[in-house]
């Protein structure tokens, strides 16, 4: 029986509250539904914007990677060019050093030959002096010429 009273009280309460409270509850639920739909639409729009931004960033990243690759390639080419220039300069400097050494050798050779000629002249003068101091015969003259030639050959070596 108490269940019957609960049902009766519920129906009376429903009849009294329907025109006043029920309309407000339905209006509140409708506003809530509209707000939720609006939030879902905004979230969907934000998701679409995020995807577009992500694609744009991906494209920018790919472009940046391409630029980095180009910069690395350029730097590599520059490095190779600089290395080639350094190698060429080193070869030119080595060639210059070789030429200077050859020139120094030629100068030393010329000085040595000049010294040999000077010594030969001194020996000739010395031999002539010895010849003039002494009276020589044909045999002595041959002997002096032979010794002079031997001395010149030993100086030339």
C-alpha atoms as a printed R data frame, in Angstrom:
    type eleno elety resid chain resno       x      y       z
1   ATOM     1    CA   UNK     A     1   0.000  0.000   0.000
2   ATOM     2    CA   UNK     A     2   2.794  2.391   0.665
3   ATOM     3    CA   UNK     A     3   3.916  1.874  -2.925
4   ATOM     4    CA   UNK     A     4   0.512  3.033  -4.067
5   ATOM     5    CA   UNK     A     5   0.883  6.211  -2.036
6   ATOM     6    CA   UNK     A     6   4.328  6.794  -3.533
7   ATOM     7    CA   UNK     A     7   2.912  6.481  -7.053
8   ATOM     8    CA   UNK     A     8  -0.007  8.818  -6.222
9   ATOM     9    CA   UNK     A     9   2.323 11.422  -4.671
10  ATOM    10    CA   UNK     A    10   4.638 11.151  -7.699
11  ATOM    11    CA   UNK     A    11   1.787 11.710 -10.134
12  ATOM    12    CA   UNK     A    12   0.431 14.702  -8.167
13  ATOM    13    CA   UNK     A    13   3.894 16.171  -7.930
14  ATOM    14    CA   UNK     A    14   4.395 15.573 -11.625
15  ATOM    15    CA   UNK     A    15   1.129 17.305 -12.485
16  ATOM    16    CA   UNK     A    16   2.020 20.320 -10.315
17  ATOM    17    CA   UNK     A    17   5.636 20.628 -11.399
18  ATOM    18    CA   UNK     A    18   5.148 19.883 -15.126
19  ATOM    19    CA   UNK     A    19   3.943 23.314 -16.167
20  ATOM    20    CA   UNK     A    20   6.560 25.154 -14.078
21  ATOM    21    CA   UNK     A    21   9.652 23.157 -13.298
22  ATOM    22    CA   UNK     A    22   9.549 20.659 -16.142
23  ATOM    23    CA   UNK     A    23   9.748 23.375 -18.785
24  ATOM    24    CA   UNK     A    24  12.750 24.909 -17.030
25  ATOM    25    CA   UNK     A    25  14.452 21.512 -16.789
26  ATOM    26    CA   UNK     A    26  13.805 20.838 -20.498
27  ATOM    27    CA   UNK     A    27  15.059 24.308 -21.431
28  ATOM    28    CA   UNK     A    28  18.228 23.757 -19.318
29  ATOM    29    CA   UNK     A    29  18.783 20.372 -20.928
30  ATOM    30    CA   UNK     A    30  18.302 21.925 -24.376
31  ATOM    31    CA   UNK     A    31  20.837 24.687 -23.568
32  ATOM    32    CA   UNK     A    32  23.265 22.059 -22.284
33  ATOM    33    CA   UNK     A    33  22.806 19.989 -25.459
34  ATOM    34    CA   UNK     A    34  23.389 23.056 -27.636
35  ATOM    35    CA   UNK     A    35  26.513 24.000 -25.641
36  ATOM    36    CA   UNK     A    36  27.877 20.456 -25.938
37  ATOM    37    CA   UNK     A    37  27.227 20.457 -29.708
38  ATOM    38    CA   UNK     A    38  28.952 23.841 -29.985
39  ATOM    39    CA   UNK     A    39  31.944 22.567 -27.944
40  ATOM    40    CA   UNK     A    40  32.180 19.471 -30.140
41  ATOM    41    CA   UNK     A    41  32.094 21.639 -33.299
42  ATOM    42    CA   UNK     A    42  34.792 23.937 -31.860
43  ATOM    43    CA   UNK     A    43  36.903 20.921 -30.881
44  ATOM    44    CA   UNK     A    44  36.504 19.506 -34.386
45  ATOM    45    CA   UNK     A    45  37.531 22.869 -35.882
46  ATOM    46    CA   UNK     A    46  40.535 23.069 -33.526
47  ATOM    47    CA   UNK     A    47  41.531 19.516 -34.509
48  ATOM    48    CA   UNK     A    48  41.333 20.445 -38.202
49  ATOM    49    CA   UNK     A    49  43.454 23.556 -37.568
50  ATOM    50    CA   UNK     A    50  45.968 21.464 -35.601
51  ATOM    51    CA   UNK     A    51  46.210 18.966 -38.467
52  ATOM    52    CA   UNK     A    52  46.727 21.786 -40.964
53  ATOM    53    CA   UNK     A    53  49.375 23.341 -38.730
54  ATOM    54    CA   UNK     A    54  51.044 19.938 -38.339
55  ATOM    55    CA   UNK     A    55  51.132 19.501 -42.124
56  ATOM    56    CA   UNK     A    56  52.551 23.005 -42.500
57  ATOM    57    CA   UNK     A    57  55.232 22.302 -39.897
58  ATOM    58    CA   UNK     A    58  56.012 19.024 -41.630
59  ATOM    59    CA   UNK     A    59  56.470 20.866 -44.919
60  ATOM    60    CA   UNK     A    60  58.647 23.482 -43.210
61  ATOM    61    CA   UNK     A    61  60.699 20.711 -41.584
62  ATOM    62    CA   UNK     A    62  61.178 18.998 -44.950
63  ATOM    63    CA   UNK     A    63  62.204 22.339 -46.472
64  ATOM    64    CA   UNK     A    64  64.634 22.946 -43.595
65  ATOM    65    CA   UNK     A    65  66.102 19.463 -44.035
66  ATOM    66    CA   UNK     A    66  66.605 20.198 -47.737
67  ATOM    67    CA   UNK     A    67  68.305 23.477 -46.908
68  ATOM    68    CA   UNK     A    68  70.535 21.753 -44.353
69  ATOM    69    CA   UNK     A    69  71.488 19.119 -46.934
70  ATOM    70    CA   UNK     A    70  72.268 21.879 -49.439
71  ATOM    71    CA   UNK     A    71  74.354 23.713 -46.836
72  ATOM    72    CA   UNK     A    72  76.255 20.522 -45.991
73  ATOM    73    CA   UNK     A    73  76.875 19.841 -49.683
74  ATOM    74    CA   UNK     A    74  78.028 23.410 -50.188
75  ATOM    75    CA   UNK     A    75  80.324 23.212 -47.162
76  ATOM    76    CA   UNK     A    76  81.735 19.909 -48.422
77  ATOM    77    CA   UNK     A    77  82.431 21.435 -51.850
78  ATOM    78    CA   UNK     A    78  84.030 24.477 -50.230
79  ATOM    79    CA   UNK     A    79  86.180 22.200 -48.063
80  ATOM    80    CA   UNK     A    80  87.305 20.206 -51.079
81  ATOM    81    CA   UNK     A    81  88.083 23.419 -52.970
82  ATOM    82    CA   UNK     A    82  90.112 24.781 -50.048
83  ATOM    83    CA   UNK     A    83  91.960 21.471 -49.706
84  ATOM    84    CA   UNK     A    84  92.788 21.553 -53.424
85  ATOM    85    CA   UNK     A    85  94.020 25.139 -53.143
86  ATOM    86    CA   UNK     A    86  96.199 24.228 -50.156
87  ATOM    87    CA   UNK     A    87  97.615 21.240 -52.038
88  ATOM    88    CA   UNK     A    88  98.361 23.385 -55.088
89  ATOM    89    CA   UNK     A    89 100.027 26.073 -52.941
90  ATOM    90    CA   UNK     A    90 102.124 23.414 -51.199
91  ATOM    91    CA   UNK     A    91 103.201 21.994 -54.569
92  ATOM    92    CA   UNK     A    92 104.091 25.461 -55.844
93  ATOM    93    CA   UNK     A    93 106.092 26.180 -52.686
94  ATOM    94    CA   UNK     A    94 107.883 22.826 -53.011
95  ATOM    95    CA   UNK     A    95 108.678 23.626 -56.641
96  ATOM    96    CA   UNK     A    96 109.996 27.056 -55.615
97  ATOM    97    CA   UNK     A    97 112.151 25.455 -52.904
98  ATOM    98    CA   UNK     A    98 113.493 22.988 -55.464
99  ATOM    99    CA   UNK     A    99 114.331 25.807 -57.874
100 ATOM   100    CA   UNK     A   100 116.097 27.754 -55.106
101 ATOM   101    CA   UNK     A   101 118.076 24.650 -54.140
102 ATOM   102    CA   UNK     A   102 119.087 24.058 -57.763
103 ATOM   103    CA   UNK     A   103 120.111 27.712 -58.055
104 ATOM   104    CA   UNK     A   104 122.164 27.420 -54.840
105 ATOM   105    CA   UNK     A   105 123.804 24.263 -56.204
106 ATOM   106    CA   UNK     A   106 124.637 26.023 -59.482
107 ATOM   107    CA   UNK     A   107 126.065 28.990 -57.571
108 ATOM   108    CA   UNK     A   108 128.197 26.670 -55.418
109 ATOM   109    CA   UNK     A   109 129.356 24.842 -58.561
110 ATOM   110    CA   UNK     A   110 130.332 28.133 -60.207
111 ATOM   111    CA   UNK     A   111 132.225 29.171 -57.090
112 ATOM   112    CA   UNK     A   112 134.024 25.803 -56.990
113 ATOM   113    CA   UNK     A   113 134.985 26.090 -60.658
114 ATOM   114    CA   UNK     A   114 136.215 29.640 -60.098
115 ATOM   115    CA   UNK     A   115 138.328 28.380 -57.188
116 ATOM   116    CA   UNK     A   116 139.701 25.555 -59.358
117 ATOM   117    CA   UNK     A   117 140.638 28.034 -62.092
118 ATOM   118    CA   UNK     A   118 142.280 30.281 -59.526
119 ATOM   119    CA   UNK     A   119 144.293 27.383 -58.106
120 ATOM   120    CA   UNK     A   120 145.264 26.303 -61.614
121 ATOM   121    CA   UNK     A   121 146.495 29.824 -62.301
122 ATOM   122    CA   UNK     A   122 148.434 29.827 -59.018
123 ATOM   123    CA   UNK     A   123 149.978 26.446 -59.839
124 ATOM   124    CA   UNK     A   124 150.901 27.632 -63.319
125 ATOM   125    CA   UNK     A   125 152.468 30.744 -61.870
126 ATOM   126    CA   UNK     A   126 154.313 28.651 -59.304
127 ATOM   127    CA   UNK     A   127 155.570 26.262 -61.989
128 ATOM   128    CA   UNK     A   128 156.645 29.150 -64.196
129 ATOM   129    CA   UNK     A   129 158.490 30.654 -61.266
130 ATOM   130    CA   UNK     A   130 160.280 27.385 -60.609
131 ATOM   131    CA   UNK     A   131 161.132 27.077 -64.273
132 ATOM   132    CA   UNK     A   132 162.551 30.541 -64.435
133 ATOM   133    CA   UNK     A   133 164.729 30.020 -61.383
134 ATOM   134    CA   UNK     A   134 166.436 27.059 -62.742
135 ATOM   135    CA   UNK     A   135 167.989 26.205 -65.989
136 ATOM   136    CA   UNK     A   136 166.123 23.347 -67.531
137 ATOM   137    CA   UNK     A   137 166.846 20.952 -70.266
138 ATOM   138    CA   UNK     A   138 164.356 19.116 -72.520
139 ATOM   139    CA   UNK     A   139 163.960 16.263 -70.064
140 ATOM   140    CA   UNK     A   140 163.223 18.659 -67.169
141 ATOM   141    CA   UNK     A   141 160.726 20.515 -69.290
142 ATOM   142    CA   UNK     A   142 158.785 17.301 -70.073
143 ATOM   143    CA   UNK     A   143 158.854 16.360 -66.414
144 ATOM   144    CA   UNK     A   144 157.506 19.806 -65.337
145 ATOM   145    CA   UNK     A   145 154.714 19.726 -67.905
146 ATOM   146    CA   UNK     A   146 153.758 16.206 -66.786
147 ATOM   147    CA   UNK     A   147 153.705 17.243 -63.103
148 ATOM   148    CA   UNK     A   148 151.693 20.355 -63.919
149 ATOM   149    CA   UNK     A   149 149.123 18.294 -65.786
150 ATOM   150    CA   UNK     A   150 148.961 15.795 -62.898
151 ATOM   151    CA   UNK     A   151 148.440 18.627 -60.405
152 ATOM   152    CA   UNK     A   152 145.715 20.171 -62.578
153 ATOM   153    CA   UNK     A   153 143.946 16.841 -62.822
154 ATOM   154    CA   UNK     A   154 144.107 16.323 -59.052
155 ATOM   155    CA   UNK     A   155 142.685 19.835 -58.450
156 ATOM   156    CA   UNK     A   156 139.879 19.219 -60.967
157 ATOM   157    CA   UNK     A   157 138.730 16.175 -59.031
